Amino acid sequence: MKKLIITSVLAVLAAAMTTVSAQKYPKEYLGLPGDNLNLYAVMDLFRNSPSLEAFERSLNDMDSRINNLDLNRDNRVDYITVTDYRDGRVHTIVLRAVLGRKEFQDVAVITVEKLRRKKVMIQLIGDVALYGRNYIIEPVYSKKLKSKRYIDPVYYGNTRIINNYYYDIYDWPVVVYISSPGYSGWSSSYYWGYYPAYWDSWKPYYWDFYYGYHSGWHSHYYSHYHHSDIQRYRRYNDFYYHSIRQESPEVRHRIAEGNYRQTYSRPEQRSEGVALYTRTRSEVNSDVRDRVPAGTRERRDAAPQSVTGTVPNAASETGRRTATESRSVNSTGTRADSRTASDATPARRSPATVSNRAPESSVDYETREARRVSTEAENRTSEVRASQDRAAEARESEARESERRSSEARASEQRAVQERAAESRASEQRAAESRAAEARESERRSSEARASEQRAVQERAAESRAAEQRAAESRASEQRAAESRAAEARANAERAAQSRANEERAAEARRAEAARSTIPPADGTTRAARK
């Protein structure tokens, strides 16, 4: 069973690696978690934000489709806080992802350095763990045009943003905000478990879907911003990198193990992202065009023209009506109503025209003329109504088509979410099984290690007991040998003493014998004894 689980996990990993290696990546691909936070979009959002609080809110807005980071791998997008650390005239604005109760990961840093009056240097530096070394985005610095003007608006989701690139950088709203005398700094008050009321985390997109959506903005991004390899803020390392920067060890560990590569496993979704960009961009554009404020006019609309002068005859009157009817009619019908009202007034006739007509009463002529003008006005009004009805039907059909596309997009997104959830559950189940197998294997190795240690302890105890027994036997044998030597010594001493005693007795006996032989007898028998 264990071999089967390990084989299945290896097969899934090999298939995923094959899928990832088979697709062709664009030049924007980094292969790092920073792929899911487009810094070009972040810089563009920063430029159009009125304050740092609004910038943080827009950055974490689902409709902006900018934040797609899931660094703690909980299958939910992480909240990014914004904090401004001031170093004299330099603002170091840190974008930091909240990953846990005490776990944070810096994502990027925006440095705003005011060099002198009306000269500001801005750079967006991606964190080295998420983007690699020297991933720096900065505006394309250009001279200010003589006349400030707006170009086409930029849209993020349902938000309409005026593209004021041709203003100098010191005129960016957020730069004006942080440079004002009343600005006292900004630090996000949100943390793990405490988020703003508008925040509702969502499941992240696969990278190809995210890249496909943002690829539609590339012409806008690359014309206004460019990549740089030079850090213009000289105290970046001393002030920020070595003292303020926060890095998560878990993120570093996941990057080393390649846990974030799963997000690149859906290359077929790139076209869906492009379709979402096209759909949302066209819907927002049409919606904004339909809601143009009163008194404004699009740049491409031509100025209305009018026909003036005296109409000499009926043919000229017909030509004037044709020219008037050929002008474009807007969706509200304002120009059509004004045209109808002006045409309802009887045209002035020249004296030549009156003199050429047959003699008739002025009352009959005025009645017929009024009837004719009324008929023409009614016809034109009916045409205008018909055109308005057609425009309304067209808008209604477009709305239905847009709703149908939106429902299809929601259904596809829901299917994608369900697929991602199923894949996440399957991957979690596989990971749980793998962890359980590893735990069982670790427990088996631990039990074997404990058994071997116990056997070693027993062997050492037996050896110790055998050594003690041998030592005791050696001491006993030595004691017996000592006792034997002592007994032999005593026996030798006794024999020697006895031998000395015998020798002394023999010596005494000899002396006694000698003494008896030298004493003379009392009866004079000495001589005889000598003979």
C-alpha positions as CSV (number, residue, x, y, z in Angstrom):
1,M,0.0,0.0,0.0
2,K,2.8,2.4,0.9
3,K,4.6,1.7,-2.4
4,L,1.3,2.3,-4.3
5,I,0.7,5.7,-2.6
6,I,4.3,6.8,-3.3
7,T,4.1,5.7,-6.9
8,S,0.8,7.6,-7.4
9,V,2.2,10.8,-5.9
10,L,5.3,10.6,-8.1
11,A,3.2,10.0,-11.2
12,V,1.0,13.0,-10.4
13,L,4.1,15.2,-9.8
14,A,5.7,14.0,-13.0
15,A,2.5,14.7,-15.0
16,A,2.3,18.2,-13.5
17,M,6.0,18.9,-14.3
18,T,5.5,17.6,-17.8
19,T,2.5,19.9,-18.3
20,V,4.3,22.9,-16.9
21,S,7.4,22.3,-19.0
22,A,5.5,21.7,-22.2
23,Q,3.8,25.1,-22.3
24,K,5.5,28.1,-23.7
25,Y,5.9,31.0,-21.2
26,P,5.9,34.7,-22.3
27,K,8.7,37.0,-21.5
28,E,6.9,38.3,-18.4
29,Y,7.1,34.9,-16.8
30,L,9.3,34.8,-13.7
31,G,8.5,31.3,-12.2
32,L,8.2,33.0,-8.8
33,P,5.1,33.8,-6.6
34,G,5.4,37.5,-7.8
35,D,3.9,36.4,-11.2
36,N,0.5,36.6,-9.4
37,L,0.8,40.3,-8.6
38,N,1.5,42.5,-11.7
39,L,3.6,45.4,-10.5
40,Y,2.8,47.3,-13.6
41,A,-0.8,47.3,-12.6
42,V,0.1,48.1,-9.0
43,M,2.1,51.2,-10.2
44,D,-0.8,52.3,-12.4
45,L,-3.2,51.9,-9.5
46,F,-0.9,53.9,-7.2
47,R,-0.7,56.7,-9.7
48,N,-4.5,57.1,-9.9
49,S,-5.2,56.7,-6.2
50,P,-6.1,59.9,-4.2
51,S,-4.6,58.6,-1.0
52,L,-2.8,55.6,0.5
53,E,-6.0,54.4,2.2
54,A,-7.8,54.4,-1.2
55,F,-4.7,52.7,-2.7
56,E,-4.9,49.9,-0.1
57,R,-8.6,49.5,-0.7
58,S,-8.4,49.3,-4.5
59,L,-5.4,47.0,-4.3
60,N,-7.5,44.5,-2.2
61,D,-10.6,44.9,-4.3
62,M,-11.7,41.8,-6.2
63,D,-13.0,43.9,-9.1
64,S,-9.6,45.4,-9.8
65,R,-8.2,41.8,-10.5
66,I,-4.7,42.9,-9.4
67,N,-4.1,41.0,-6.2
68,N,-3.9,37.3,-7.0
69,L,-1.4,36.2,-4.3
70,D,-1.9,33.1,-2.1
71,L,1.4,32.8,-0.3
72,N,0.1,30.8,2.7
73,R,-1.4,28.2,0.4
74,D,-4.9,28.3,2.0
75,N,-6.6,28.6,-1.4
76,R,-7.6,32.2,-0.6
77,V,-6.1,35.5,-1.7
78,D,-4.0,37.2,0.9
79,Y,-4.8,40.7,2.3
80,I,-2.0,43.2,1.5
81,T,-1.5,46.1,3.9
82,V,0.1,49.4,3.0
83,T,2.4,51.2,5.5
84,D,4.5,54.4,4.9
85,Y,7.9,54.6,6.6
86,R,9.4,58.0,6.3
87,D,13.1,58.7,6.0
88,G,13.4,62.5,5.8
89,R,12.0,63.5,2.5
90,V,11.7,59.9,1.3
91,H,8.5,57.9,1.7
92,T,9.1,54.1,1.8
93,I,5.7,52.6,1.2
94,V,5.7,48.9,2.0
95,L,3.2,46.5,0.6
96,R,3.0,43.6,3.1
97,A,1.0,40.4,2.9
98,V,-0.7,39.1,6.0
99,L,-0.2,35.3,6.1
100,G,-0.9,34.4,9.7
101,R,-1.2,35.7,13.2
102,K,2.5,36.4,13.4
103,E,3.6,35.7,9.9
104,F,4.2,38.4,7.3
105,Q,5.8,38.6,3.9
106,D,6.9,41.9,2.2
107,V,5.6,42.0,-1.4
108,A,7.0,45.2,-2.8
109,V,8.2,48.7,-1.8
110,I,7.3,52.0,-3.4
111,T,9.9,54.7,-2.9
112,V,8.8,58.3,-3.4
113,E,11.8,60.7,-3.1
114,K,11.3,64.4,-3.5
115,L,14.5,65.8,-5.0
116,R,13.5,69.4,-5.4
117,R,10.5,71.5,-6.3
118,K,8.4,69.8,-9.0
119,K,10.9,66.9,-9.3
120,V,9.9,63.6,-7.7
121,M,11.6,60.1,-8.2
122,I,9.3,57.1,-7.9
123,Q,10.2,53.4,-8.1
124,L,8.3,50.2,-7.3
125,I,10.7,47.5,-6.2
126,G,9.6,43.9,-6.0
127,D,10.8,41.8,-3.0
128,V,13.7,39.6,-3.9
129,A,12.0,36.5,-2.6
130,L,9.0,36.9,-4.8
131,Y,10.5,38.6,-7.9
132,G,14.2,38.0,-7.8
133,R,16.9,40.6,-7.7
134,N,16.5,44.1,-9.1
135,Y,12.9,43.8,-10.4
136,I,12.1,47.5,-10.5
137,I,9.3,49.4,-12.2
138,E,9.3,53.1,-12.7
139,P,7.4,55.7,-14.8
140,V,8.7,56.8,-18.1
141,Y,10.0,60.2,-17.2
142,S,9.2,62.7,-19.9
143,K,8.9,66.5,-20.2
144,K,5.6,68.1,-19.4
145,L,3.5,69.1,-22.4
146,K,2.6,72.7,-22.9
147,S,-1.1,72.0,-22.6
148,K,-2.3,69.5,-20.1
149,R,-4.8,67.1,-21.7
150,Y,-6.5,63.8,-20.9
151,I,-6.4,60.8,-23.2
152,D,-8.6,57.8,-23.2
153,P,-9.9,56.6,-19.8
154,V,-8.5,53.5,-18.1
155,Y,-10.9,51.0,-16.5
156,Y,-10.3,48.6,-13.7
157,G,-13.4,46.4,-13.3
158,N,-16.3,48.9,-12.7
159,T,-14.1,51.8,-11.8
160,R,-13.5,54.6,-14.4
161,I,-10.0,56.1,-14.0
162,I,-8.8,59.1,-16.0
163,N,-5.5,58.5,-17.6
164,N,-3.5,61.7,-16.6
165,Y,-0.1,60.4,-17.6
166,Y,0.8,63.6,-19.4
167,Y,0.7,65.4,-16.0
168,D,4.1,65.4,-14.3
169,I,4.8,62.9,-11.5
170,Y,4.6,65.6,-8.8
171,D,1.0,66.2,-9.9
172,W,-0.1,62.6,-9.2
173,P,-2.9,62.7,-6.6
174,V,-1.2,60.4,-4.2
175,V,2.1,62.3,-4.4
176,V,0.2,65.5,-3.7
177,Y,-1.5,63.8,-0.8
178,I,1.7,62.5,0.9
179,S,3.5,65.8,0.2
180,S,0.9,68.0,1.8
181,P,1.8,69.7,5.1
182,G,-1.1,68.1,7.0
183,Y,0.0,64.5,6.1
184,S,1.2,62.7,9.2
185,G,1.9,59.2,7.7
186,W,-0.2,56.2,7.0
187,S,-0.1,52.7,8.6
188,S,-2.7,50.1,7.9
189,S,-4.6,49.1,11.0
190,Y,-5.6,45.7,9.8
191,Y,-4.1,42.4,10.7
192,W,-4.7,38.6,10.7
193,G,-8.4,38.0,11.7
194,Y,-9.3,41.7,11.6
195,Y,-10.1,43.0,8.1
196,P,-12.1,45.9,6.7
197,A,-15.8,45.3,6.1
198,Y,-15.5,45.5,2.4
199,W,-12.9,42.7,2.3
200,D,-14.0,39.2,1.4
201,S,-11.3,36.9,0.3
202,W,-11.7,35.0,-2.9
203,K,-10.1,32.0,-4.5
204,P,-7.1,32.9,-6.7
205,Y,-7.0,32.5,-10.4
206,Y,-4.6,30.3,-12.2
207,W,-1.6,32.3,-13.5
208,D,-2.5,31.8,-17.2
209,F,-6.0,33.2,-16.7
210,Y,-4.5,36.1,-14.7
211,Y,-1.8,36.8,-17.3
212,G,-4.4,36.5,-20.1
213,Y,-6.5,39.2,-18.5
214,H,-3.6,41.6,-17.9
215,S,-2.0,41.0,-21.3
216,G,-4.7,43.3,-22.7
217,W,-3.2,46.1,-20.7
218,H,0.4,45.6,-21.9
219,S,0.3,48.4,-24.5
220,H,-0.9,50.7,-21.7
221,Y,1.6,49.4,-19.1
222,Y,4.7,49.4,-21.3
223,S,4.0,52.9,-22.8
224,H,3.8,54.5,-19.4
225,Y,6.3,52.4,-17.3
226,H,9.5,50.5,-17.9
227,H,11.8,48.1,-16.1
228,S,15.0,49.4,-14.4
229,D,17.9,47.6,-12.8
230,I,19.1,50.6,-10.7
231,Q,17.8,51.5,-7.2
232,R,17.7,55.2,-7.2
233,Y,17.0,55.5,-3.4
234,R,20.6,55.2,-2.0
235,R,19.5,54.3,1.6
236,Y,17.3,51.5,0.4
237,N,19.4,48.7,1.9
238,D,20.4,50.5,5.1
239,F,17.0,52.0,5.9
240,Y,14.6,49.3,4.6
241,Y,16.2,46.0,3.7
242,H,18.2,45.5,6.8
243,S,15.8,46.9,9.4
244,I,12.2,47.1,8.2
245,R,11.8,44.2,5.7
246,Q,9.9,41.1,6.9
247,E,10.2,37.7,5.3
248,S,8.3,34.5,6.0
249,P,10.5,31.4,6.5
250,E,7.5,29.3,5.3
251,V,7.3,31.2,2.0
252,R,11.0,30.7,1.5
253,H,10.6,27.0,2.2
254,R,7.7,26.7,-0.2
255,I,9.6,28.4,-2.9
256,A,12.5,26.1,-2.5
257,E,10.2,23.0,-2.6
258,G,8.3,24.4,-5.7
259,N,4.9,24.4,-4.0
260,Y,3.8,27.5,-6.0
261,R,4.3,25.9,-9.4
262,Q,0.8,24.4,-9.3
263,T,-0.6,27.7,-10.4
264,Y,1.0,27.3,-13.8
265,S,-0.9,24.1,-14.6
266,R,-3.7,25.6,-16.7
267,P,-2.3,27.1,-19.9
268,E,-5.6,26.6,-21.7
269,Q,-7.2,29.3,-19.4
270,R,-5.1,32.1,-21.0
271,S,-7.6,32.6,-23.7
272,E,-10.4,32.8,-21.1
273,G,-8.5,35.6,-19.4
274,V,-8.2,37.5,-22.7
275,A,-11.9,37.0,-23.3
276,L,-12.7,38.4,-19.8
277,Y,-10.6,41.5,-20.6
278,T,-12.3,42.0,-23.9
279,R,-15.7,41.6,-22.4
280,T,-15.3,43.7,-19.3
281,R,-13.5,46.5,-21.3
282,S,-16.2,46.7,-24.0
283,E,-19.0,46.6,-21.4
284,V,-17.4,49.3,-19.3
285,N,-16.8,51.5,-22.3
286,S,-20.3,51.2,-23.6
287,D,-21.7,51.8,-20.1
288,V,-19.6,55.0,-19.7
289,R,-20.6,56.2,-23.2
290,D,-24.2,55.8,-22.3
291,R,-23.7,57.8,-19.1
292,V,-21.9,60.9,-20.5
293,P,-22.8,63.9,-18.2
294,A,-24.8,66.7,-19.6
295,G,-22.8,69.5,-21.2
296,T,-20.0,67.1,-22.2
297,R,-19.1,65.7,-25.6
298,E,-16.7,63.0,-26.8
299,R,-13.7,64.2,-28.6
300,R,-14.6,62.3,-31.8
301,D,-18.1,63.8,-32.0
302,A,-18.3,66.5,-34.7
303,A,-19.8,69.9,-33.9
304,P,-23.4,70.2,-35.0
305,Q,-24.0,72.1,-38.2
306,S,-27.1,74.1,-39.2
307,V,-28.5,75.3,-42.5
308,T,-29.3,79.0,-42.6
309,G,-30.6,81.4,-45.3
310,T,-33.8,82.0,-47.3
311,V,-35.3,79.1,-49.1
312,P,-36.2,80.2,-52.6
313,N,-38.5,77.4,-53.7
314,A,-40.0,74.0,-52.9
315,A,-37.0,72.1,-54.3
316,S,-34.7,74.0,-52.0
317,E,-37.1,73.3,-49.1
318,T,-37.0,69.5,-49.9
319,G,-33.2,69.6,-50.1
320,R,-33.0,71.4,-46.7
321,R,-35.2,68.7,-45.1
322,T,-33.1,65.9,-46.6
323,A,-29.9,67.5,-45.4
324,T,-31.4,68.0,-41.9
325,E,-32.7,64.4,-41.7
326,S,-29.4,63.0,-42.8
327,R,-27.7,64.2,-39.6
328,S,-27.0,61.7,-36.9
329,V,-29.6,61.2,-34.1
330,N,-28.3,60.4,-30.6
331,S,-29.9,57.9,-28.3
332,T,-31.8,60.5,-26.1
333,G,-33.4,62.1,-29.1
334,T,-32.5,65.7,-28.0
335,R,-31.2,66.8,-31.4
336,A,-34.2,65.2,-33.1
337,D,-36.7,67.0,-30.9
338,S,-35.0,70.4,-31.5
339,R,-34.9,69.7,-35.2
340,T,-38.6,68.8,-35.2
341,A,-39.4,71.9,-33.2
342,S,-37.5,74.1,-35.6
343,D,-39.0,72.5,-38.7
344,A,-42.5,72.9,-37.3
345,T,-42.2,76.7,-37.9
346,P,-43.4,77.7,-41.4
347,A,-40.5,78.5,-43.7
348,R,-40.3,82.1,-45.0
349,R,-41.2,82.4,-48.6
350,S,-39.6,84.8,-51.0
351,P,-41.8,87.2,-53.0
352,A,-40.8,85.4,-56.2
353,T,-42.3,82.2,-54.9
354,V,-45.6,83.9,-53.9
355,S,-45.9,85.6,-57.2
356,N,-45.5,82.3,-59.2
357,R,-48.3,80.6,-57.4
358,A,-51.9,80.6,-58.8
359,P,-54.3,83.1,-57.3
360,E,-56.0,81.6,-54.2
361,S,-57.2,82.8,-50.9
362,S,-54.7,83.3,-48.1
363,V,-56.7,81.3,-45.6
364,D,-56.8,78.2,-47.8
365,Y,-53.1,78.4,-48.5
366,E,-52.2,78.9,-44.9
367,T,-54.4,75.9,-43.9
368,R,-52.9,73.6,-46.5
369,E,-49.4,74.8,-45.6
370,A,-50.0,74.2,-41.9
371,R,-51.5,70.8,-42.7
372,R,-48.5,69.9,-44.8
373,V,-46.0,71.1,-42.1
374,S,-48.0,69.1,-39.5
375,T,-47.9,66.0,-41.6
376,E,-44.2,66.3,-42.2
377,A,-43.6,66.9,-38.5
378,E,-45.6,63.8,-37.6
379,N,-43.7,61.8,-40.1
380,R,-40.4,62.9,-38.8
381,T,-41.6,62.3,-35.2
382,S,-42.7,58.8,-36.1
383,E,-39.3,58.2,-37.8
384,V,-37.5,59.5,-34.7
385,R,-39.6,57.3,-32.5
386,A,-38.9,54.3,-34.8
387,S,-35.2,55.0,-34.6
388,Q,-35.4,55.4,-30.9
389,D,-37.3,52.1,-30.6
390,R,-34.7,50.4,-32.8
391,A,-31.9,51.9,-30.7
392,A,-33.7,50.7,-27.5
393,E,-34.2,47.2,-29.0
394,A,-30.5,47.2,-30.0
395,R,-29.5,48.3,-26.5
396,E,-31.8,45.7,-24.9
397,S,-30.4,43.0,-27.2
398,E,-26.9,44.1,-26.3
399,A,-27.8,44.0,-22.6
400,R,-29.3,40.5,-23.0
401,E,-26.2,39.4,-24.9
402,S,-24.0,41.0,-22.2
403,E,-26.0,39.3,-19.5
404,R,-25.7,36.0,-21.4
405,R,-21.9,36.4,-21.7
406,S,-21.7,37.5,-18.0
407,S,-23.7,34.4,-17.0
408,E,-21.5,32.2,-19.1
409,A,-18.5,33.8,-17.6
410,R,-19.9,33.4,-14.1
411,A,-20.7,29.7,-14.9
412,S,-17.2,29.1,-16.3
413,E,-15.7,30.9,-13.3
414,Q,-17.8,28.8,-11.0
415,R,-16.8,25.6,-12.9
416,A,-13.2,26.7,-12.6
417,V,-13.6,27.4,-8.9
418,Q,-15.2,24.0,-8.4
419,E,-12.4,22.4,-10.4
420,R,-9.8,24.2,-8.4
421,A,-11.6,23.2,-5.2
422,A,-11.8,19.6,-6.3
423,E,-8.1,19.7,-7.3
424,S,-7.3,21.3,-4.0
425,R,-9.2,18.7,-2.0
426,A,-7.5,15.9,-4.0
427,S,-4.1,17.5,-3.5
428,E,-4.9,17.9,0.2
429,Q,-6.0,14.3,0.4
430,R,-2.9,13.1,-1.4
431,A,-0.8,15.3,0.9
432,A,-2.6,13.9,3.9
433,E,-2.1,10.4,2.7
434,S,1.6,11.1,2.1
435,R,1.9,12.7,5.5
436,A,0.2,9.7,7.1
437,A,2.6,7.3,5.2
438,E,5.5,9.4,6.3
439,A,4.3,9.4,9.9
440,R,3.9,5.6,9.8
441,E,7.3,5.2,8.3
442,S,8.7,7.6,10.9
443,E,7.0,5.7,13.7
444,R,8.3,2.4,12.4
445,R,11.8,3.8,12.2
446,S,11.4,5.2,15.7
447,S,10.2,1.8,17.1
448,E,13.1,0.1,15.4
449,A,15.5,2.6,16.8
450,R,14.1,2.2,20.3
451,A,14.3,-1.7,20.0
452,S,17.9,-1.5,18.8
453,E,18.7,0.9,21.7
454,Q,17.0,-1.5,24.2
455,R,19.0,-4.5,22.8
456,A,22.2,-2.5,23.0
457,V,21.4,-1.6,26.6
458,Q,20.7,-5.2,27.5
459,E,23.9,-6.3,25.8
460,R,25.9,-3.7,27.7
461,A,24.3,-4.8,31.0
462,A,25.1,-8.5,30.3
463,E,28.7,-7.6,29.4
464,S,28.9,-5.5,32.6
465,R,27.6,-8.4,34.7
466,A,30.0,-10.9,33.0
467,A,32.9,-8.5,33.6
468,E,32.0,-8.2,37.3
469,Q,31.7,-12.0,37.6
470,R,35.1,-12.4,36.0
471,A,36.6,-9.8,38.3
472,A,35.1,-11.6,41.4
473,E,36.5,-14.9,40.3
474,S,39.9,-13.3,39.7
475,R,39.8,-11.8,43.2
476,A,38.8,-15.1,44.7
477,S,41.6,-17.0,42.9
478,E,44.1,-14.4,44.0
479,Q,42.9,-14.7,47.6
480,R,43.2,-18.5,47.5
481,A,46.7,-18.2,46.0
482,A,47.6,-15.7,48.8
483,E,46.2,-18.0,51.5
484,S,48.1,-21.0,49.9
485,R,51.4,-19.0,49.9
486,A,50.8,-17.9,53.5
487,A,50.2,-21.6,54.6
488,E,53.3,-22.7,52.8
489,A,55.3,-19.9,54.5
490,R,53.9,-20.9,57.9
491,A,54.7,-24.6,57.2
492,N,58.3,-23.7,56.1
493,A,58.7,-21.5,59.2
494,E,57.5,-24.4,61.4
495,R,59.9,-26.9,59.8
496,A,62.7,-24.4,60.1
497,A,62.0,-23.9,63.7
498,Q,61.7,-27.6,64.3
499,S,65.0,-28.2,62.5
500,R,66.7,-25.6,64.6
501,A,65.2,-27.1,67.8
502,N,66.5,-30.6,66.7
503,E,69.9,-29.2,66.0
504,E,70.0,-27.4,69.4
505,R,69.0,-30.7,71.2
506,A,71.7,-32.6,69.3
507,A,74.3,-29.9,70.1
508,E,73.3,-30.1,73.8
509,A,73.5,-33.8,73.7
510,R,77.0,-33.7,72.2
511,R,78.1,-31.1,74.8
512,A,76.7,-33.2,77.5
513,E,78.5,-36.3,76.2
514,A,81.7,-34.4,76.0
515,A,81.3,-33.1,79.5
516,R,80.8,-36.5,81.0
517,S,83.9,-37.8,79.2
518,T,86.3,-35.1,80.8
519,I,85.3,-35.4,84.6
520,P,87.9,-37.7,86.6
521,P,86.6,-40.4,88.8
522,A,87.0,-40.3,92.5
523,D,88.6,-43.7,92.9
524,G,91.7,-43.0,90.8
525,T,90.6,-44.7,87.8
526,T,91.5,-41.9,85.6
527,R,94.6,-43.5,84.2
528,A,92.9,-46.7,83.5
529,A,90.2,-44.9,81.9
530,R,92.7,-43.1,79.7
531,K,94.2,-46.4,78.7
